[in-house]
Amino acid sequence: MDATHANETKNWDIEMQHACPGISSSQKSRHGRHRHSRQITYEQDALRRQSQQQELEIIRLQSFIQKFRDFTKKLDDEVETMVHGTCRVQASLEDIDCKRRVEKLRHEQREHI
C-alpha cells in the first residue's frame, strides 16, 4: 500500500469516527473487510502494472539481444571477407615474389653462361 492509499484509508477511518461515534462493531467489521478488499484490489493492480512493465522490459531486452546478434553476425561476415581478401593479397604477393626470384635466377644463369 502506498502512502496516498494509506492516508486515504486513515482519513476515512477518522471521518467515520467523527461522523458516527456510535458505529456498531458489525459496521466497523464490514468497513474493515471493505477496506481490506480495496487494499487487495489496489495491490493486485500494482502487481499487474509491475508485471506489464516487466513484460515490456523483456521484449525490449529480446529486441536488443537480436539486434546485437545481427550486428555481431555482420561483423563476423566482414572479418571473414577481410581475411579472405588478405589471403588473396598474400597469395598474390607470394606469386609476385616467386616470379621475381625466378627472373633473378634466370638472369644469374644467363650471366654464368
SVG drawing of the C-alpha trace seen along z (x, -y; Angstrom):
<svg xmlns="http://www.w3.org/2000/svg" viewBox="-24 -14 104 35">
<polyline fill="none" stroke="black" stroke-width="0.4" points="0.0,0.0 1.5,-3.4 1.4,-6.5 -1.5,-8.1 -3.7,-5.0 -2.8,-4.6 -3.7,-8.3 -7.0,-7.9 -7.8,-4.9 -6.7,-6.7 -8.7,-9.8 -11.8,-7.7 -11.4,-6.0 -11.2,-9.4 -14.2,-10.7 -16.2,-7.5 -15.3,-8.0 -16.3,-11.7 -19.4,-11.3 -20.6,-8.1 -19.3,-7.8 -21.8,-5.2 -21.0,-2.9 -21.6,0.7 -18.9,3.4 -20.5,5.2 -20.4,2.0 -16.8,1.5 -16.1,5.1 -17.9,4.6 -15.8,1.4 -12.6,3.3 -13.5,6.0 -14.3,3.4 -11.0,1.6 -9.1,4.9 -10.8,5.7 -9.8,2.3 -6.3,2.8 -6.1,6.3 -7.5,4.8 -5.0,1.9 -2.1,4.3 -3.3,6.6 -3.4,3.6 0.1,2.6 1.3,6.1 -0.4,6.2 1.3,2.9 4.6,4.2 4.1,7.4 3.3,5.4 6.3,3.3 8.5,6.4 7.0,7.9 7.8,4.7 11.3,4.8 11.7,8.4 10.5,7.5 13.0,4.6 15.8,6.9 14.9,9.5 14.9,6.9 18.3,5.6 19.7,9.1 18.5,9.8 20.0,6.5 23.3,7.3 23.3,10.8 22.6,9.3 25.4,6.8 28.0,9.4 27.0,11.6 27.6,8.7 31.0,8.1 31.9,11.8 31.0,11.6 33.1,8.5 36.0,10.0 35.7,13.2 35.7,11.1 38.7,9.2 40.6,12.4 39.8,13.9 40.9,10.7 44.1,10.6 44.8,14.2 44.3,13.4 46.6,10.4 49.1,12.5 48.9,15.2 49.3,12.5 52.4,11.1 53.9,14.5 53.2,15.2 54.9,11.9 57.8,12.6 58.1,16.1 58.1,14.7 60.9,12.2 63.0,15.0 62.6,17.0 63.5,14.0 66.6,13.3 67.7,16.9 67.3,16.9 69.2,13.6 72.0,15.1 72.1,18.2 72.4,16.1 75.3,14.3 77.1,17.5 76.7,18.9"/>
</svg>
